[in-house]
């Protein structure tokens, strides 16, 4: 009988980037992963308006930012062509990779940037930023599966 999911997450596992040209690259020493959407904001005003009288968000491009400490990946993950895939698992705080663990997969993705940040008397970090597109304009390229 499975344990109830805690709905809290600790540690990242199974983090990988599969290049369109072939071959998965495992990303180790992951410190954090940020998931988000970059919407395009449109604002309008007119006449004597000082503030916008219309503000809407259109579109929502997925955005993933991975902070890791493996500087050796800086040159390996410079994949500008779209069509690659990225996945990782956010482990359940109680059950690990078992019940409640969330596996995210980003399809049709590409590297936006990959940067290193060196620190004085501390371990440096790298920041990998990924974005993606939808194959049909309506299906999100970001998929989620939950372990039961």
N, C-alpha and C positions, 0 to 999 in steps of 0.2 A: 504494500500500500504506500503510495507516494506521500511524502511530507508536504504540508501546505507551504506554498510560496510565501516568502517574507515580504515581497514587494519592495525590497531594498537590495541594493547591489554593491558588491565589493569585488574589486579586481577585474581585469580584462584578460580573456584567453582567446586562443584561436584567431589572432588578428593577422590577416593576410591581404595582400594586394595581388590580383592576378592580371598580368599585363595582357593587353590585346594580342601582342605578338607572341604570347605563350609563356607559360611558366609562372607559378605562384611564388611570391616572395613573402616569407614569414616576417612579421614585424615584431621584434622582441623589445624588451625594456619599456613597454608602454606605460606612461605615467597617467595619462588622461585622454579621453575622447569626448569631443563636443559635437553634438548633433544639432543641426538647425536648418532653417530655411531662409534664403535671401530673397525676400519679396522686392518687387520694384514699386517704389512709392511715387504716386502722381499727385501733385498738389496744384491747386488753381486759386486765383483770386482776381479781382478786377476792381474797377472804379477806384474808390478811396480806401479799399480794404488794406489793412496793415498785415493782418494774419490771413492765412489761407482759409477760404470758405468751403473748400473741398479738399479732402485728403483720403485717398484710397490706395490700397495695395493690390497690385495685379501680379499674377505669376508667383511662383514659389520654388526657386531652384534649391535643391538640397545642398547642404554644406556640411562637411565633416572635417574637423580639425583634430589631428592626432599629435599629442606631445609624447615623444619617446627619447631615448638616450642612445640610440644606435646610429652614430654618425656615418657608419659604413653604408647606410642605405641612401645617403644623400644623392649619390650618382646613380644608384640602381633604380630609383623610383622617379626618374625624370621622364615620365610618359606623357607627352603632350597630346597624343592622339586619343580621341574618345573611344569608348567601347570596352574599357577595362572594367574590372570588378573589385570591390573591397568588401571584406566581411570581418566581423568580430563578435565575440560573445561577452555580454555583461553578466557575470556570474551572480546568482542569488546569494545574498549575504549568509544565509543559513545552509542552503543545499548545494552551493557551488555551481557546477555546470549541470546539475540535476534540475528538479522541479523548480520552475520560476525563472530559470536563466533565459535571457533574451539574446537572440542571435539576429544581428542586423546585417543586411546585404544591400550594397549600393551597386546597381548595374549601370552600364553606360557612363562610367565615370572617367575622370582624368585628373591628373595632378595640376593644381592651380599654382602652388608654390611649395617649396621644400627648403627650409631655412635652418641654420644652426645658430645657437645662442650660447656663447661661452661665458663662464662665470669665474670670478676670482675665488679660489679655494673652495670650489663646489663643482659638482658634476654638471657638465653642460647639457643642454637639451636641444632637440630638433623639433620643428613644427612642420607637419605635413598637412596641407590643405587640399581637399578634394571637392569637386563639384560634379554634377551629372546632368543628363538630359533624359527626357521621356521619349520612348520609341514612337508613341502615338499621340502625344500631347495631352492625354488624360490620365494615363497610368503613372503613378509615382515610381521613380527608379529606386526608391528606398523601401525595402521589404523588411518585415519583422516576423520572426517566429518565436514562440514561447514554449519552452520545454515543459512537459506535463508528467 
